[in-house]
Amino acid sequence: MTGTQDGIQLARDGVINRHNYDRLGFDRVLRGVYCAVPPDVEQDQWARRRSHWLYKVKAVMSLYPHRDVVLYGATALQALDVQLPERLQDWSTVHILVGAANQRPKRADVVAHCSQQSLRVWKRIDGLPVLHPVAHWLQMTGATLNEMVEIGDGFLRRRNPLLTLAGIRNRLGQSAGTRGIHAARRALELIRPGTDSIYESRTRMVLINAGLPMPAVNLPVWCASVDETYHVDMGYVDARTAVEFDGLVHVGDRVQMTIDADRRRNLQDAGWVIITVTAAGLRHSQEFLRSVENALIMRTGRWQ
């Protein structure tokens, strides 16, 4: 049986068609494109959505194997596993960038953008071609400054960062005159390496937008009582005040909850105030902002 990688079959190859795909164990992903049904593995809701979306993206790209076509914008960043703000996520439409020598393909659920230059592939993710991540960051022209910072932080995660801060700066230096460059340069001053989630970035921006000082990110705190160094999400060393986002992912995990309680007690014994923020707290931020402001004033006599 002929076909492309990842179990994708094209109707034009003459083997799979709309009459036999189900009997042969395939799903119809796009008109004329069929994928072998993946094994039923245990995944959470987010992983299942991403897995199904990747099949669709691969199906789209299988139609253009020898053309100057790469993923574009949100589609490329999601393929790179960069967490996007909810408003900018797109799990239904596949965005592609087509080189100058090609015509834009017209298919349902595919948005084709046109480049006047040849496209230089930075990397292939699961076989999917993408440009340099900064190029796709610049393509997010509808993003607010806060959203640009959230995306930029996503390049610099504590675990498995895609880029370095110097690498982003150098790439922007090579992109003078590109649409979106001014917004990216403003965001560059506010992004920080070492975060673990988009919600930590969002928490930091709430603090900054309220006029509070920029906190240090992924701040190491040594607790002498247990001779242990912990890393808090963000904090102010002079005020011994930490701000941490609680995603409630460990609720029900008694072992982890005990570890977290011990960690919090040890930090408090070391003289640190720990202010916890939840997703609901981010939506109604005045209460936790007041707590941070009060802690900075009481412990330093100032907050700016």
N, C-alpha and C positions, 0 to 999 in steps of 0.2 A: 504494500500500500504506500503510495507516495504521500508527501506532505511536508510541512515545515516542522521546526523544533517545537517542543512543549505540547505535542499531540494535536497541533492545529492542522486542519485539512481545508483546502480551498475547493469549492465546487468546480472551479475551472479545470482542476486536475482530472475530473471525470470519474472519481471514485465515490465521494460522498455527495449526496444531494438532499433536497428537502423531502424526498420520499423514503430514504433509507437511513438517515442519520440516527434516528432514535433507536432503531433495531440494532445498529452497529455500536451503540454505546457512546454517542456523541451528543453534545448540546449545540444548538444553533445560537452563536454569539452575535453575529452580524449577518446581513444578507450575503450569502455565498461563502461564509466562513463558519467552520464547525470546529469545536474543541472536544477532545476526549474528556469524558466525565471524570473529574479528579476523585481520588479515593476519599472516603468519608472519614476524615481525621477530626479529632476533638480540637476545636478552636473556639476562642471567645468571639463575641459578636463583631468586634472591630477587626480581628484577624480574618474572619469569614468575608466581611465586606471587602477588605483589601485584596484577598485572594481572588474573589470573583471579579473585582475591578481589574486586576492585573491580567486576567485572562482576556478581558475585553480589549485592553490596551495592546496586548500582544497580537490579538486578532486583527486589530486595525493596522498595526505596523507590518504584519505579514503580507498585506496587500501591496506594500511598496518596498520590496527587498533590495532593489537595485537603484533606488532613487535617493536624491539629496533631501531626506526627510528626517527630522528629529522630533522628540517630544518638546512641548512648549509650556512655559508658565507653570500653572498649578499642577498640570499633569506630570511634568518633569519633576517638580519638587516632591510630589507624592510618591513617584517612583523611586526617588532618592531617600524616601522615608523621612522627609522633613515634615514635622507636624505643623500644619497651617492653622491660622485662626478659623473658627467655624464658618464665618461668613465667606471665606475665600476657598474653602474646600469644594471640590467638584468631583463627585463619584459617578456621575452619569454621562458627562461629556468628555471626549478625548480631544485634547488640544495638541495640534502638531504644527511644526514650522517647516515650510516648504522652501527649498532653495530657489534662486532666481531663475534657473533654467527649467523649472517645472511648473505646470499648471496646478491650481488648487483643486484637490479632489473634492467631490461633492457627495457626501454620504450622511445619512441620519446619524446623529449623536457624535459627529466629528466636526470640529471647528478648525479650519486650516488657515494659518497665518502665513504671510509671505515675507521672505527675506530678500533683500537686494544683493546679498553676498552669499558666497558658498559657505556651507555650514561645517564648522570644525568640531567634530565629536570629542567631548572631554572624556567620557567613559560610557561603557555599556552596563546597565543594571539589569540583570536577568535577560541579557540580550537586547535591552531597549536603549537606543542611543539618546544621550542627553548632552547639552552644552555644559559649560562650566556653571556651577550652581549660582554664581553671582549674576550671570547672564539671565537666568530665570528669575532671580530676585528683582532685577531691573524690569522684567516684563510684567511684574505685579503692579501695574500703574494705577489701579483703583484702590490700593491699600493705603490706610492711614499711617501716620508716623508710628503709632503704637504697634500696628500690625507689622510694619516693616522691621521693627525691633524684635518682635516675637519670632519672625522668620529668621532674621539674622542670628539671634541667639541659637536657633535650631541648627545652624551650621557648626556651632562651637560647643556642643554638648560635652558634659564631663566624660561620658562614656562614648567612645567611637566617634569623635568629632570628624566632620567632613572636611573642614578647612581650619586654618589658623587666622587669628585676627590680622596678622601681617599679610597673609595671603589674600584676604578680602580687600585690605587697603591697597595692595599692589594691583589687584584686578580692577578696582575702581579707578585707579590711576591710569590704567590702559583703556578706560571706557569713556573718556571725555567726549562730551557731545551726544552721548547715547540718551535716548528718552528714559526718564526715570532716575538719572544720575544724581540730581540734586536731592531727591527724597532719600536715596540710598546713602548719600554722604551725611545727611542729617542723622539718619538712623545709626550710622557707623559710630558716631560719638556716644551713643547710648547703649550699644550692644555689649555684652560681657560674656567671656568664656566661662564654662563650668556649670551651667544650669542643667537640671535634670528633666524639666518639663516646661511646656508653654505657660503653665499656670504660675510657675515661679517668675517667668519673665513678666507676666501680666501683673503680678503682685508688685514687682519692682517698679513698673511704670506707674501704677496707682500711687505709690509713695512719691515718686518724682513729680508727677503731675499735680500732687497736692502741695508741692513746695518743700517737701522734706529732702534731706540730703540723700545723695546716691549711696546706697548701702554696698558694702563689699559682698561679693558673691562667692558661695561655697567656702565660707570662712572657717578656717581651722580653729578650734577652741580646745586647749589642753585643760583637763580636769585633774588636778593634783591628787585629789582624794582617791582616785582609782587608777592614776597614771595612764590615762586614756585620752586620746585626741579624737574629738568628734568634729564633723563638718556640718555647720548649720547652713540652711538655704541662703540666707543673707543676713547681714548684721552690721552693727556699729560698734567697733572695738572700744572706743573711749567711753561709751555709755553701757558697755556690756549688755547690749540689747540685741536679741535675735528675732527675726521674723521668718516664720516657716509656713509653707503651704501644706495643708493636710488634705490629701486626696481621698482619705478614708479607705485606701486600698487594703489595709490590713485588718479592717473590722471583721471580727470572728476568728482571726488567727491568734490564738491565745499566746503562743510562744512569741510571736513578733510584737504583740501588744505589751508583753512583759518587758521585752528588750527596749521598746520605745519608752515605757514608763521609767525604767532604770536610767536610760539616757537623759531623759528630761530632768529627773531628780539630780543626777550628777552635774548637769549643766547649772541647775539652780544652786546647788551646793558651791559651785565655783563662782557664784555671784552674778549669774546671767539671768536676765528676764527673757522669757520665751513667749512671744506673741504669735499665736496660731491663727492662720487665715484659712477659711474654707471657700469653696466656690460660691456659696451663698454670701459669704462675707465680702467677696470681691464685687458682687452685684450691689451690695449695700455697704459701702466701704467706710462710712463715717465713724462707725464704732471702733474698728481696728486702727484707723488712722489716728483717732483721739488717743488710743492706748499707746501707740508708738510715739506720738508727740509728747505725751505726758512723761513717758519713760526717758526720752532724751532730755527734757527740761529738768526733771528731778535729778538725773544722774550727771548731767554736765552743766546745768544752768543755762543751756542754750540749745538751739536745734538747727542753727544754720551758720 
